[in-house]
Amino acid sequence: MSPTVTRTRDDLRQLLARIDGRGYPAYKEIAGTYGFGAFTLAIDHVQGDPFAAPSRLRIIVPPARMQLPDWATTTSLRRVATADWLLRRFHRATGTAAARRGSGKSGLITVDRPGQEILPRTACVVFADRVEVRFFAGLPAAGRRILGRQAVEMLCQDVPRLVESALVLKPVDHRDLERHVAVAEDQAALRQALAERGLVAFVGDGAILPRESGVSDRPLRGPRVIPFAAPDTLAVELDTPHRGKVRGLGIPRGVTLIVGGGYHGKSTLLRALARGVYDHIPGDGRELVVTDPTAVKIRAEDGRRIEQVDISPFIRNLPFDADTRRFSTDEASGSTSQAANIMEALELGARVLLIDEDTSATNFMIRDRRMQALVSKDREPITPFIDRVRALFRDRGVSSILVVGGAGDYLDVADTVIRMDAYRAQDATVEAREVAARFPTGRIAEDPGPFPPVPARVPLPASLDPRRGAKVKIRAHGTDEITFGFEEIDLSAVEQLVDPSQTRAVGAMIRYMTGRYIDGRRTLREALEALYAELDEHGLDRVSPFPTPAGDLALPRLFEVGAAINRLRSLRVEVREPAVGDARRGHTS
């Protein structure tokens, strides 16, 4: 519902003129809503001084005033894609609209900057009856004295120009918006088709997978870039609503290896698959790369805390009788952390694991014949992943995609082998089986039997306390860390967090859940699913840490929120064991 407007642009102009030259706290008087004719300006929060975080404002416009076509708001997916497109226009416009006008952040107009993914965000939200753009403004001051005339220029002239240039559409803009929405709808259709075709991922012909640099997620450009092409034997055609039939590589359920020489594109392909859980913008190069939405990237993570995770499918009989069915540690090793990361992902419903040999613990991934001979099984607590990956698929219905450069023993357990040769994909499945038959490894399988159901854990709400004394302290630091009360949550190994606004949302979501859904009765998965059901109905504004909407949140997946909770060092849980006879619970065909 749009806010009630009681004042006009002229009222705002007069108010700013009246407080000109006064101390900065007088800016608090301008909080409220103002009618500008074509739109409403809501000033939700006024900063305390020119050096503090900028003020929070909203532009509220009826779709008809924007010339926004009716079709752009008819589905949830279209509303998200339309909001993303509008936000990008508004962000570009802010680059030329504002100028420095005094001390600190005076004159600054900014908005949450979107990346290569199309994400539900709070910076721009398309409702049935209105569009809201939430942005930040540094109210002008000289020292701590209000510059009222400059504030009039900023709010009563610059902001209307921003609305006119970014939010009022021309007929030519409709075509660009239609393309943006179509790309998102095609990706959603491809992702939905995966399960129907027995696939876990799809990489369309012509995709550009390499990125510009290690610090840029934009596509690599230039004559040496090789567009992706699927080998004929693994090629499939999937239907999309706008492109029609699309040809590309279909990665089937089961165990898939990505092999090849160093720097030939193995990890580049896996990174693209990890990002394929999100929709991408036109021109990104990965618009036709889609992955099962439950796919989770797994890696070793030395030093992380683990709280009562059942790692016994991989690790048993530790020295000093450490309990691996309810394993806890403040400083996990590479192998125990990788085992815990897998089990936590399974607990939250992951159906696909993405693993790169380069970021894995070697002793967790493989134990070759020579090491088996030197260290007998009764002296080795780890059952390596190579001996559990088939049971994971057979008993739990969980597929794995692994980048393997040196552990040829994995050829014995693979269903599909993709070889990357100078960024060109080849089907090496038949050849790999011939190589495996010709060069037997002699290693002894250490499979301890069926892969058991994963116990559920119930987080205790008192262990998720974001307070420092009387104040709540939650702050995101890029995509790598969240300050949560007295704790620092290290998310540097949670690779599918792709935007700092997602990290901010993770902190806000954990706070919102605690006491409401994290109640000492629900399991972690149940609590997260209840939260996401509420967000599906009411939107991400629900978790705003302010009385008014936040303008800098983007929706993360359930898996990344769960990963953050699992990495909170204060977390305490109770374990709920699976029911007897539940050997195949969670298997999906």
Beta strands, then each sheet from edge to edge (+ up, - down):
strand 1: 7-8
strand 2: 32-35
strand 3: 40-45
strand 4: 55-61
strand 5: 109-110
strand 6: 117-118
strand 7: 124-126
strand 8: 131-137
strand 9: 141-142
strand 10: 145-146
strand 11: 199-204
strand 12: 211-213
strand 13: 216-219
strand 14: 235-240
strand 15: 244-252
strand 16: 255-260
strand 17: 279-280
strand 18: 289-291
strand 19: 295-298
strand 20: 306-309
strand 21: 327-329
strand 22: 352-356
strand 23: 399-403
strand 24: 416-421
strand 25: 424-427
strand 26: 456-459
strand 27: 467-468
strand 28: 471-472
strand 29: 474-477
strand 30: 481-484
strand 31: 487-490
strand 32: 573-576
sheet 1: 1+ 2+ 3- 4+ 8- 5+
sheet 2: 1+ 2+ 3- 4+ 8- 7+
sheet 3: 6+ 17-
sheet 4: 9+ 10-
sheet 5: 14+ 15- 11+ 18-
sheet 6: 12+ 13-
sheet 7: 19+ 22+ 23+ 16+ 24+ 25-
sheet 8: 20+ 21-
sheet 9: 26+ 32-
sheet 10: 27+ 28-
sheet 11: 29+ 30- 31+
end
